[in-house]
Amino acid sequence: MIKIAFRNFFSNFKLSLLVILGSMIATMLVVGALSLNDSVDSWFNSKLRNNFGNIDIVAKDKSDTFFFPKTLNVEQVEKYLNKYKNEGVVRDFVFTYLVSSRIKHNGNFYDIFAVGYDEKIKEFSKKDIDGIILSSDLAKTLNIKQGDTITIITPSGSKELKIDHIGLEEFNFRGETGMTNGSIFIPKDLMLSLRMYTYNAPNTVFISLNLDLKNHLEFSEKLSKDLDLRTTPTKYNLKYSPLNKVIGYLFLGFSGFSILSSFLFISNFFGVLAEDRRKTLGTLRALGLSKKKSGIILFLEGLMYIISSSIVGALLGIIFGRYLLSFVNNLPNIASSDTTIAEKIPYVITYKSIFLGILISIILPVTLLITRSISFSKIPPVVLLSEEQILPKKRWIFILAFLIVVAFFFINPLYSLSVLIILISIFFKKSYVQLLAGVLSILTIYNKIGTGERWDYLARSGIFLAASVVIIFSILPLIKNVIRKFYSLSNILAISYIEKQKMRNYIVFFVYAIITLVILLTAVIPSSVFNYVDKKLDSGIVGYNFLIIENPLKSFFKTDYYETDENFKSMFENLVKIQLVNAKLDNRNLTIILAKSGIEKSLKIENVKINDLSLKEGIANKEIFSKDSTYTFLIKGILPGISARFYESFKVVDTFDPKNVIVPFDGIFVYDKKVSGALQGYAGVVKDEYVSQAKNTVYEKFDAPLYVTEELNKVFLSIKYFINVAVQLFYFGFISGFSGLTILSLKNVYERKRIIGSLKALGVNRKTVFSFFITEAFLIVTIAILTAIITTFFITMDLTTMISSELPDFLITIPWIQIIEIIAGIYLITGIFTIYPANLAQKISPAEAIRVFD
């Protein structure tokens, strides 16, 4: 048995290579995705060692923010932690002064943490060092060495600091997540004198535990609950958070269609393999070979294909993992801000991931092979030696159909009815019945377009695809009749064989249809969304393209620089002081922008035209407010601890549709008083040539500049980037489709050897035979593309209806050039993969073919 299986495998070397090419995709994608998890896990483990040292938990007051620190109740926290220190749970703890800060180096600005330390933190870390300490990761990235000087930006101005030491472990602290740029450790007294921290009490406590790492979360939650603190189990989160695996699983999700294509290919190949071996094994069965042994022979040969493809796929998966990681490492360069340093994740893969990837990718193929081998072994020799077509048992078809109908019923009974119409039509041979069923199934759910949740959209997408398949196959006889009128022997032969061998060609067609569908959708929908957003970006945020968010730490200092410095103001066409506050009207919570007079000069909101706004006048959300009406709000600041609360009346002179603004807010009103606890800042229209200079000036003032067009572009470029990656992963599914098409074409060459010989003996030339095979492949691909186009039309209509309900002026944009390029690429590669079998067919000798039995 083993000898026969090995002989069959190695005697078809070219076919074996094609099978490996088509079926290895699943293993390659799974191993590549899992290697990303290994890389991230290894990266996080290095952070456990390098960025925390003895810091197991970081605790702060829940009101503490990045901009505004909130002091701890030191006596209460100390008493609580000492209790657990005596019990042996807490090893040690230390209070620190931790605030956001900024440094300037080589003309660039970087946001970091500043930590005020004393002798106690030195005891906590077991490190005897003094002076200014810069975290080693930051020093390495910026090429700063001991003795170098950096500029630190403080609320009261800039200060040159000499780096006395490069810090490790606790002194290489990079925030609770270990992901920030780094920290600078400054003696507490110096930090207070620089007015980087304006309180006497600390706002942060570092805690070291005697517990196993797995128990850190439990103690952290208990500490948070008992003392009402915001606690972060630093090392636990890096080690055990499910987010550690999200990158690999995300790419695995993107690869889903290509993995499915690989599985569909292998399923189709096993059917072809069983058909190819039926006469050989049928003869052996007639000579006395048992059912069991015939099934084992087929299983062993199929298993060799699976093992070979999984080994090749795993090896390529290692290379592919590096390729995927390069995408991950490149994303921060697109999305990160000017003051953030992008990190690179080093590539790591474990043997566990390789074996797990192989195991995951072969479970379904092996299951299919076992099922096919058992089914094959039960077929009588007389059937195997006949020309009778071997079809799946009808009871399995009925069971599968029943399960599909039930699944759709739970989503919506109407979807179940639509699916039932499609399934019933399959059992009718008449083309007009199938055409009518396809159209009727779409009409049944047509009124549901744009409604429901994600399962509704997925269900309708599946119905649109199935209905499109039925419609396309129903018009094949019509296409055949049309072709006959424009007589072409190769065309007639091609479509005749497609009709005759529907089941054999179906899997290849289905792979092409699904992948083409997904690629078309990723061309149409994102293009439409991005074109819509580009139009909105032209006007920035309500007409303003530059925001300045003032650091609340500077509330104790003079902060009117931007209003008084004429040189800075000259960089803008308009610059207006604004405040972001919370407000309450009746029982409704609102977000309100209070601005000084002049905000109306550059205001741009669709259907809103305001030439002049007086004090306490403004525009507001039309879903809440009425035009020319006056309302009294309870105004509240948004910063904890110092927020004011008072009532004020405002007149709404015009209203706007909230769907027409990029960021959500409920109103803009002119107001000339400073609100304590509001987020203070400026809105401006910056001149293009001064963007960089304006940003650097704001960085220098220890505030946050936001060039709206640039920042929103980063968001959408990141989305575009991921879509581009996803499309590339979808393209791998075509490899399975192309391989399957080539294998079917090769099999067709051998099966039709006598027919081809007869045709050539009757005078049919080589070119006609060649074009016959090319035409057949192109017709299969054309059917798939037509199906994908029809399905894309309905799915796009579905999604557009949903989007338009939220964005009334949203329009679909068809990227015709991109779609033409996609379709042309599919035809080009199809032609390349089909040339070899077509060339074999045209070289068949008529005399030899007619006397050789298949």
Secondary structure, 3 states (H helix, E strand, C coil): CHHHHHHHHHHCHHHHHHHHHHHHHHHHHHHHHHHHHHHHHHHHHHHHHHCCCCCCEEEEECCCCCCCCCCCCHHHHHHHHHHHHHCCCEEEEEEEEEEEEEEEECCEEEEEEEEEECHHHHHHHCCCCCCCEEEHHHHHHHCCCCCCEEEEEECCEEEEEECCEEECHHHHCCCCCCCCCCEEEEEHHHHHHCCCCCCCCCCEEEEEECCCHHHHHHHHHHHHHHHCEEEECHHHHHHHCHHHHHHHHHHHHHCHHHHHHHHHHHHHHHHHHHHHHHHHHHHHHHCCCCHHHHHHHHHHHHHHHHHHHHHHHHHHHHHHHHHHHHHHHHHHHHHCCCCCCCCCCCCCCCHHHHHHHHHHHHHHHHHHHHHHHHHHHCCCHHHHCCCCCCCCCHHHHHHHHHHHHHHHHHHCHHHHHHHHHHHHHHCCCCHHHHHHHHHHHHHHHHHHCCCCCHHHHHHHHHHHHHHHHHHHHHCHHHHHHHHHHCCCHHHHHHHHHHHHCHHHHHHHHHHHHHHHHHHHHHHHHHHHHHHHHHHHHCCCECCECEEEECCHHHHHCCCCHHHHCHHHHCCEEEEEEEEEEEEEECCEEEEEEEECCCHHHCCCECCECCCCCCCCEEEEECCCCCCCEEEEEEEECCCCCCCCEEEEEEEEEEEECHHHCCCCCCEEEECCCCCCCCEEEEEEEECHHHHHHHHHHHHHCCCEEEEHHHHHHHHHHHHHHHHHHHHHHHHHHHHHHHHHHHHHHHHHHHHCHHHHHHHHHCCCCHHHHHHHHHHHHHHHHHHHHHHHHHHHHHHHHHHHHHHHHHCCCCCCCCCHHHHHHHHHHHHHHHHHHHHHHHHHHHCCCHHHHHHCCC
